[in-house]
Amino acid sequence: MTQVREFLSKADIAARVTELGAEIRRAAGADTPVHLVGVLKGAFVFLADVMREIGGDVSCDFIAVSSYVGTQSTGQVQILKDLGHSIEGRYVVIVEDIVDTGLTLAYLQGVLRTRAPKSLTTACLLSKPSRRKVNVPVEHIGFTIEDRFVVGYGLDVNERYRNLPFIGLVQGGD
C-alpha cells in the first residue's frame, strides 16, 4: 500500500509563501501591477496562495505544458493550453511548482519573452538544482531540495495527492 510521509509541513510552506509574496512585491515595486502566469496543473495551489500574499494589483493567467510521461521528463515540451490574454508591457512572474531539469522553464521563458513583457521573472515552490540540464534563472525560490519525488500541495503522481496540504514523499507502491 502506498503511503506519503510528510517532507515539508503546511506551516513551513505557508511561512515561506508569505515571504515569497513580500519578495515579489518588493521586486516589482509597490505600485506596479503584477501578472502571474501559473504553469498547470501543479502550480495552481502555490499560485493561489502566493497571489494573496503579494498584495496590491495582481492578476493571473494559466498555461499548460507537458514534458513528462509518468515520472520521467521526455525533454520535449509541448504547450497544451496557451495564455488567455496578452502579456505585452506587463510585469510577469512565471509561477512553477517545481524546477527540475530546467528544460520546461527555459522553453517557457523563451516563448513568453517573445511576447514582449515589460519584465519576466520566475517563482517556484521547489527547486532541484542537482537535476538541472540547463542553466535557467529562477529569481524567487521557495525551497531547494535534493533529488526526491515529491507530491502534495498541487504536485501529483498520476493525478493523485494534489490535495495534500503538505509536501510529501511517496513510499511503497500501489
C-alpha positions as CSV (number, residue, x, y, z in Angstrom):
1,M,0.0,0.0,0.0
2,T,1.2,3.5,-0.9
3,Q,2.0,5.9,2.0
4,V,3.0,9.5,1.9
5,R,5.5,10.8,4.5
6,E,5.5,14.5,5.3
7,F,8.6,16.3,4.0
8,L,7.6,20.0,4.2
9,S,4.8,20.9,6.6
10,K,1.8,23.0,5.9
11,A,3.1,25.6,8.3
12,D,6.6,25.7,6.7
13,I,5.0,26.1,3.3
14,A,2.7,28.9,4.5
15,A,5.5,30.8,6.1
16,R,7.7,30.6,3.0
17,V,4.8,31.6,0.7
18,T,4.3,34.7,2.8
19,E,7.9,35.6,2.5
20,L,7.8,35.0,-1.3
21,G,4.8,37.2,-1.7
22,A,6.6,40.0,0.0
23,E,9.7,39.4,-2.0
24,I,7.8,39.5,-5.3
25,R,6.0,42.7,-4.3
26,R,9.4,44.4,-3.3
27,A,11.0,43.4,-6.6
28,A,8.0,44.7,-8.6
29,G,7.6,47.9,-6.6
30,A,4.6,49.0,-4.5
31,D,2.6,50.5,-7.4
32,T,3.4,48.0,-10.2
33,P,0.6,45.6,-11.3
34,V,1.9,42.0,-11.1
35,H,0.7,39.4,-13.6
36,L,1.2,35.8,-12.6
37,V,1.4,33.1,-15.2
38,G,0.7,29.7,-13.5
39,V,2.0,26.6,-15.1
40,L,-0.7,24.0,-14.9
41,K,-1.5,21.8,-13.2
42,G,1.0,21.6,-10.5
43,A,1.4,25.3,-9.7
44,F,-2.3,26.2,-9.1
45,V,-2.3,25.8,-5.3
46,F,1.0,27.6,-4.9
47,L,-0.2,30.4,-7.3
48,A,-3.4,30.9,-5.3
49,D,-1.6,31.2,-2.0
50,V,1.3,33.4,-3.2
51,M,-1.1,35.7,-5.1
52,R,-2.9,36.5,-1.9
53,E,0.4,37.3,-0.2
54,I,1.7,39.7,-2.9
55,G,-0.8,42.4,-2.2
56,G,-1.7,45.3,-4.4
57,D,-2.7,45.0,-8.0
58,V,-2.3,41.3,-9.0
59,S,-3.8,39.3,-11.9
60,C,-3.2,35.8,-13.2
61,D,-3.5,33.6,-16.2
62,F,-2.5,30.0,-16.8
63,I,-0.5,28.0,-19.4
64,A,-0.4,24.2,-19.6
65,V,2.6,22.3,-20.8
66,S,3.6,18.7,-21.0
67,S,7.1,17.3,-20.8
68,Y,6.6,14.2,-18.6
69,V,5.5,10.7,-19.2
70,G,4.8,9.2,-15.8
71,T,7.7,10.4,-13.6
72,Q,10.2,10.8,-16.3
73,S,10.9,14.0,-18.3
74,T,10.9,13.5,-22.0
75,G,12.9,16.6,-22.7
76,Q,10.3,17.7,-25.3
77,V,7.9,20.5,-24.2
78,Q,4.5,21.0,-25.7
79,I,2.0,23.8,-25.0
80,L,-1.4,22.2,-24.2
81,K,-3.2,25.4,-23.2
82,D,-1.9,28.9,-24.0
83,L,-2.5,32.1,-22.2
84,G,-5.9,33.8,-22.5
85,H,-4.5,37.4,-22.5
86,S,-1.6,39.4,-23.8
87,I,1.4,39.9,-21.5
88,E,2.9,42.7,-23.6
89,G,4.2,45.5,-21.5
90,R,3.3,43.7,-18.2
91,Y,5.4,42.8,-15.1
92,V,5.1,39.0,-15.5
93,V,6.1,36.3,-13.0
94,I,6.0,32.7,-14.1
95,V,4.8,30.5,-11.2
96,E,6.1,27.0,-11.3
97,D,5.6,24.2,-8.8
98,I,9.0,22.6,-9.2
99,V,12.1,23.3,-11.4
100,D,13.8,20.0,-12.1
101,T,15.9,19.8,-15.3
102,G,15.0,23.4,-16.2
103,L,14.1,22.4,-19.8
104,T,10.4,23.2,-19.4
105,L,11.1,26.5,-17.7
106,A,13.7,27.5,-20.2
107,Y,11.3,26.8,-23.0
108,L,8.5,28.8,-21.3
109,Q,10.8,31.7,-20.6
110,G,11.8,31.8,-24.3
111,V,8.2,31.6,-25.5
112,L,7.0,34.3,-23.1
113,R,9.9,36.7,-23.8
114,T,8.8,36.8,-27.5
115,R,5.5,38.2,-26.3
116,A,7.2,41.5,-25.1
117,P,6.5,41.6,-21.3
118,K,8.0,44.6,-19.5
119,S,9.7,42.2,-17.1
120,L,9.8,38.4,-16.9
121,T,10.9,36.6,-13.7
122,T,10.1,33.2,-12.2
123,A,8.9,32.0,-8.8
124,C,9.0,28.3,-8.0
125,L,7.9,26.5,-4.9
126,L,10.6,23.8,-5.1
127,S,14.0,23.8,-6.9
128,K,16.2,20.7,-7.6
129,P,19.5,22.2,-8.8
130,S,21.2,18.7,-8.8
131,R,18.9,17.7,-11.7
132,R,19.4,20.8,-13.9
133,K,20.3,20.1,-17.5
134,V,20.2,23.8,-18.5
135,N,21.1,26.9,-16.5
136,V,17.8,28.7,-16.1
137,P,17.2,31.8,-14.0
138,V,14.8,31.4,-11.0
139,E,14.6,34.6,-9.1
140,H,12.2,33.5,-6.3
141,I,12.7,30.0,-4.8
142,G,10.5,28.6,-2.0
143,F,12.7,25.6,-1.1
144,T,15.8,24.0,-2.6
145,I,15.5,20.2,-2.2
146,E,17.5,17.1,-3.1
147,D,16.5,14.8,-5.9
148,R,13.4,13.3,-4.4
149,F,10.0,12.6,-5.9
150,V,7.5,14.8,-4.0
151,V,3.7,15.1,-4.0
152,G,1.1,17.3,-2.4
153,Y,0.3,21.0,-2.4
154,G,-0.6,20.7,-6.1
155,L,2.1,18.2,-7.0
156,D,0.9,14.8,-8.1
157,V,1.7,11.3,-9.3
158,N,-0.8,10.1,-11.8
159,E,-3.2,12.9,-10.7
160,R,-3.2,11.7,-7.0
161,Y,-2.1,13.6,-3.9
162,R,-2.5,17.2,-5.2
163,N,-4.9,17.9,-2.3
164,L,-2.4,17.2,0.4
165,P,-1.8,20.4,2.5
166,F,1.9,19.5,2.8
167,I,4.7,18.3,0.5
168,G,5.3,14.6,1.0
169,L,7.5,11.7,-0.2
170,V,5.7,8.7,-1.7
171,Q,6.7,5.4,-0.1
172,G,5.7,1.9,-1.2
173,G,3.7,1.0,-4.3
174,D,0.1,0.6,-5.3
